Amino acid sequence: MHRPLIGISTYVEASTRYGVWDLPTALVPTGYYELVQAAGGAAVLLPPDEPGRAAEVLSRLDGLVVAGGPDVDPLHYGAARDPRTGAPATVRDHWELALIGAALASGMPLLGICRGMQALNVALGGTLHQHIDGHADAPGVISWHPVRPVPGTRYAALVPQEAEVPTYHHQAVDRLGRDLIVSAHAADGTVEAIELADPARWVVGVQWHPERDEDTRVMSSLVSAATARTSVLVS
């Protein structure tokens, strides 16, 4: 049986140096595709495209990971820009919100990581806290803190105990999007994981960075859900 094909949205950088070159680049840290591979999937990168083509792109895939990255533009949830919010990533916002919408419409398994979780919440009509303290230390330095699962959720079934997770963010979920529930909190009450309330749908967002960890439980569950969905579609 072929490994399920998991798409990963990419970062977009205006200037990246490698070798003798300094060019615009679409990229992801290696941890993302390595985590997919460690969980039993095959990974493919999804650089920005026309938002109207999101459903076509996803029709060739079995699952979707929306990666971390810059702040979601607050215009997408009707808020004024806080001075501490990062510069807009307009092309990436439009592409990833379209990918999320197409994945939700098709029933595709979806995992949002950090920014990806926030984009999932925004795509479903939720809002974000534009700045919180205590979840990012020095620039570019991952910190670790415990998260507590909410009993009865999909995440709690996968990780039933409190777990230390690698984190780096200054924004967080405020008002939940429609049909979403909270499935983990930090000790300070920050929402650390969300998921669709419908247990038949595999849609999860985590605020931390599992690609910086060795724990494959969440990604393995996504890959399993992608395999099961594909088996149903081709049977």
Backbone torsions as a table, in degrees:
resi	resn	phi	psi	omega
1	MET	NA	137.8	178.1
2	HIS	-69.9	145.2	172.3
3	ARG	-64.8	142.7	176.4
4	PRO	-63.5	143.1	-177.7
5	LEU	-94.2	116.8	-175.3
6	ILE	-109.6	119.6	177.3
7	GLY	-83.7	140.6	178.4
8	ILE	-123.8	121.5	176.8
9	SER	-67.3	152.7	-173.1
10	THR	-108.3	155.8	164.5
11	TYR	-70.4	156.9	174.7
12	VAL	-131.1	118.9	-177.7
13	GLU	-117.8	133.6	-178.7
14	ALA	-69.4	-25.2	-177.3
15	SER	-149.5	119.5	177.8
16	THR	-133.8	128.4	179.4
17	ARG	-94.0	130.8	170.2
18	TYR	-152.7	129.5	-174.7
19	GLY	59.3	-128.1	178.9
20	VAL	-93.2	4.7	-171.5
21	TRP	-104.7	149.6	172.1
22	ASP	-139.0	99.4	-168.1
23	LEU	-139.1	158.0	168.8
24	PRO	-60.1	140.9	-171.6
25	THR	-143.2	139.8	166.6
26	ALA	-104.1	128.1	-171.2
27	LEU	-155.7	165.5	166.3
28	VAL	-138.2	148.8	169.5
29	PRO	-58.6	146.4	-174.8
30	THR	-59.9	-25.4	-178.0
31	GLY	-57.7	-30.2	-178.8
32	TYR	-65.5	-54.2	-177.4
33	TYR	-73.5	-28.6	175.8
34	GLU	-65.4	-36.6	177.9
35	LEU	-67.1	-42.5	176.2
36	VAL	-59.1	-46.1	-178.7
37	GLN	-65.4	-41.0	178.9
38	ALA	-63.9	-27.7	-179.9
39	ALA	-87.0	0.0	175.7
40	GLY	101.1	7.6	179.2
41	GLY	-104.0	169.0	169.8
42	ALA	-106.9	137.9	-172.8
43	ALA	-106.6	143.4	173.2
44	VAL	-137.3	139.5	-177.9
45	LEU	-90.2	143.2	-176.1
46	LEU	-119.5	84.9	175.6
47	PRO	-67.4	162.0	-178.2
48	PRO	-56.5	144.6	177.7
49	ASP	-139.9	-177.7	174.5
50	GLU	-63.0	128.3	-178.2
51	PRO	-53.3	-32.8	179.9
52	GLY	-67.2	-10.6	179.6
53	ARG	-98.0	5.0	-175.5
54	ALA	-59.6	-45.5	-178.0
55	ALA	-63.6	-38.7	178.4
56	GLU	-62.6	-45.1	179.5
57	VAL	-61.3	-47.3	-177.4
58	LEU	-67.6	-22.6	-179.6
59	SER	-63.6	-16.1	-179.9
60	ARG	-98.6	0.9	-174.9
61	LEU	-116.9	169.4	179.3
62	ASP	-110.9	-20.5	-179.3
63	GLY	-160.2	165.1	-175.3
64	LEU	-134.8	135.0	169.8
65	VAL	-117.8	124.3	173.9
66	VAL	-99.2	116.4	-168.7
67	ALA	-79.5	171.2	175.5
68	GLY	-72.6	-179.5	179.8
69	GLY	149.1	-151.9	-173.6
70	PRO	-71.4	167.9	-179.1
71	ASP	-61.8	142.1	170.9
72	VAL	-69.9	133.8	-178.9
73	ASP	-60.8	126.1	-178.0
74	PRO	-63.8	-12.8	175.7
75	LEU	-62.5	-24.4	-179.0
76	HIS	-74.2	-15.7	174.1
77	TYR	-124.2	23.2	169.5
78	GLY	68.8	31.6	-178.3
79	ALA	-115.6	150.9	171.5
80	ALA	-70.4	148.3	-177.6
81	ARG	-74.2	124.5	172.2
82	ASP	-73.7	141.2	179.1
83	PRO	-57.1	-22.5	-178.4
84	ARG	-89.2	-4.5	177.0
85	THR	-76.3	140.1	-177.0
86	GLY	-70.1	169.3	179.5
87	ALA	-61.6	148.2	-179.0
88	PRO	-61.6	143.0	170.7
89	ALA	-113.3	71.5	-165.9
90	THR	-60.7	-48.6	-178.0
91	VAL	-62.0	-43.8	-179.1
92	ARG	-67.4	-41.9	177.7
93	ASP	-54.7	-52.2	-175.5
94	HIS	-63.8	-40.1	-179.1
95	TRP	-67.8	-47.6	-176.1
96	GLU	-71.0	-36.3	175.3
97	LEU	-63.9	-35.8	175.8
98	ALA	-67.8	-41.7	176.6
99	LEU	-59.6	-45.5	-179.9
100	ILE	-61.4	-45.8	179.1
101	GLY	-60.0	-42.9	-179.8
102	ALA	-68.2	-38.6	178.3
103	ALA	-64.4	-43.7	179.2
104	LEU	-64.0	-40.2	-179.3
105	ALA	-66.2	-32.0	-176.0
106	SER	-93.6	-9.9	-176.1
107	GLY	81.0	16.8	-179.1
108	MET	-72.2	137.7	173.3
109	PRO	-59.2	137.3	-171.5
110	LEU	-141.0	131.9	173.4
111	LEU	-123.1	121.9	173.8
112	GLY	-101.4	129.7	-177.8
113	ILE	-113.7	120.5	178.0
114	CYS	53.9	-107.2	175.2
115	ARG	-51.5	-37.8	-179.1
116	GLY	-61.4	-37.4	175.0
117	MET	-65.7	-42.6	179.6
118	GLN	-64.8	-40.8	177.6
119	ALA	-63.8	-38.4	176.0
120	LEU	-59.8	-46.4	179.8
121	ASN	-62.0	-43.2	179.8
122	VAL	-66.4	-39.9	179.7
123	ALA	-59.7	-28.6	-179.7
124	LEU	-99.8	20.9	172.1
125	GLY	89.6	8.4	179.7
126	GLY	-85.5	176.6	179.9
127	THR	-126.2	170.9	-177.8
128	LEU	-126.3	146.8	161.9
129	HIS	-73.6	124.0	-174.9
130	GLN	-80.2	-12.8	173.2
131	HIS	-158.3	132.1	169.9
132	ILE	-133.8	156.3	178.1
133	ASP	-102.1	157.6	169.0
134	GLY	93.4	1.9	-179.0
135	HIS	-117.2	5.6	171.6
136	ALA	-146.1	132.3	179.4
137	ASP	-92.2	-124.2	178.6
138	ALA	-69.2	150.2	177.9
139	PRO	-52.4	129.6	178.0
140	GLY	78.4	10.5	-178.7
141	VAL	-115.4	117.9	176.7
142	ILE	-73.3	135.9	172.3
143	SER	-114.8	169.2	-177.7
144	TRP	-125.8	141.3	173.2
145	HIS	-153.3	161.6	-178.7
146	PRO	-79.9	147.1	169.4
147	VAL	-123.1	145.9	-176.1
148	ARG	-112.6	122.1	179.6
149	PRO	-70.0	151.0	174.6
150	VAL	-91.7	118.9	-177.8
151	PRO	-54.9	142.8	177.3
152	GLY	89.6	-4.1	-179.9
153	THR	-94.4	165.7	176.2
154	ARG	-60.8	-44.0	-179.6
155	TYR	-60.4	-42.7	179.9
156	ALA	-63.7	-31.6	176.7
157	ALA	-67.8	-30.9	179.9
158	LEU	-82.9	-40.0	-177.6
159	VAL	-132.2	83.1	-171.2
160	PRO	-73.0	-16.1	-176.3
161	GLN	-107.4	161.5	171.6
162	GLU	-58.2	139.3	-176.5
163	ALA	-135.5	144.1	172.6
164	GLU	-81.6	130.4	-176.7
165	VAL	-129.4	151.7	177.5
166	PRO	-82.0	129.8	-171.5
167	THR	-135.5	148.0	175.3
168	TYR	-162.5	91.6	179.8
169	HIS	-158.9	155.7	175.9
170	HIS	-124.8	4.0	174.6
171	GLN	-122.5	164.7	-176.3
172	ALA	-158.6	164.5	177.4
173	VAL	-64.3	134.0	172.9
174	ASP	-105.9	-93.9	176.6
175	ARG	-81.8	129.9	-180.0
176	LEU	-67.7	143.0	171.6
177	GLY	-70.7	165.4	-177.1
178	ARG	-62.4	142.0	176.0
179	ASP	69.1	9.0	178.3
180	LEU	-101.1	151.3	172.1
181	ILE	-129.0	157.8	175.9
182	VAL	-84.0	134.3	-179.8
183	SER	-121.8	-0.5	171.9
184	ALA	-162.3	150.2	176.7
185	HIS	-129.2	154.2	164.9
186	ALA	-82.5	170.2	-179.0
187	ALA	-61.4	-29.1	-180.0
188	ASP	-86.1	5.8	178.7
189	GLY	93.0	-7.5	178.3
190	THR	-58.3	135.6	176.9
191	VAL	-68.3	121.9	-176.5
192	GLU	-110.7	-16.1	174.8
193	ALA	-153.3	146.0	176.5
194	ILE	-134.7	162.4	177.2
195	GLU	-160.0	160.8	172.9
196	LEU	-65.6	140.4	-179.6
197	ALA	-66.5	-26.8	-179.9
198	ASP	-71.3	112.0	-176.8
199	PRO	-67.9	-13.1	178.7
200	ALA	-81.8	-9.8	-177.8
201	ARG	-109.9	125.7	179.2
202	TRP	-91.6	91.8	177.2
203	VAL	-138.2	113.4	-173.9
204	VAL	-135.3	142.9	170.5
205	GLY	-125.8	137.0	175.8
206	VAL	-123.3	138.3	-175.8
207	GLN	-80.7	-15.8	-178.2
208	TRP	-94.0	-171.4	-174.1
209	HIS	-117.9	84.3	-179.6
210	PRO	-63.0	-19.9	177.6
211	GLU	-71.0	-8.3	175.9
212	ARG	-103.0	14.0	-175.4
213	ASP	-129.6	168.8	176.7
214	GLU	-98.6	-2.5	-179.0
215	ASP	-80.3	114.6	-176.9
216	THR	-101.3	8.5	-170.4
217	ARG	-60.8	-44.6	-178.5
218	VAL	-68.2	-47.0	-179.4
219	MET	-65.4	-37.6	178.0
220	SER	-61.7	-36.7	177.8
221	SER	-67.2	-40.3	175.1
222	LEU	-59.4	-47.0	-178.9
223	VAL	-61.8	-40.9	177.9
224	SER	-63.5	-41.5	178.4
225	ALA	-64.8	-39.0	178.0
226	ALA	-64.4	-40.9	178.1
227	THR	-62.6	-46.0	-178.5
228	ALA	-64.0	-42.7	-180.0
229	ARG	-63.5	-43.0	-179.4
230	THR	-64.8	-38.8	178.9
231	SER	-61.3	-38.9	178.6
232	VAL	-67.6	-43.3	-176.7
233	LEU	-65.2	-32.7	-176.6
234	VAL	-96.1	-4.3	-177.8
235	SER	-80.9	NA	NA
